[in-house]
Amino acid sequence: MSCPPGNYEKGAKLFKARCTQCHTIDKDGGSKTGPALYGVIGRQSGSVPGYSYTAANKNAGIVWERQTLYEYLENPKKYIPKTKMAFAGFKKKQDRADVVEFMVQECSK
């Protein structure tokens, strides 16, 4: 299923509530428990310098785009088996689309 249009404001709230404990998305944020997400759009999986990824993530061969993020965020451990990302995912399609919209816009700042 393709990624439906998302709402930036709703995505910002969801990202803050569910993602910021492990990730940053601002330009100078750096990695936390999870890798920094600024610039994730167009980036190869497992490629943030200095972050310790699993072999599964490094070797997944995914280029992060709107659609791949939408699919991944439904169930990260199913999308990349043996990833260390503990997040269970956004089950609601619109929540995923909203978070993806937020990420796309934040990464272009």
Secondary structure, DSSP 8 states (H G I E B T S, - for coil): -------HHHHHHHHHHHTTTT---STT---SSS---TT-TT-BTT--TT----HHHHTS--B--HHHHHHHTT-HHHHSTT---------SHHHHHHHHHHHHHHHT-
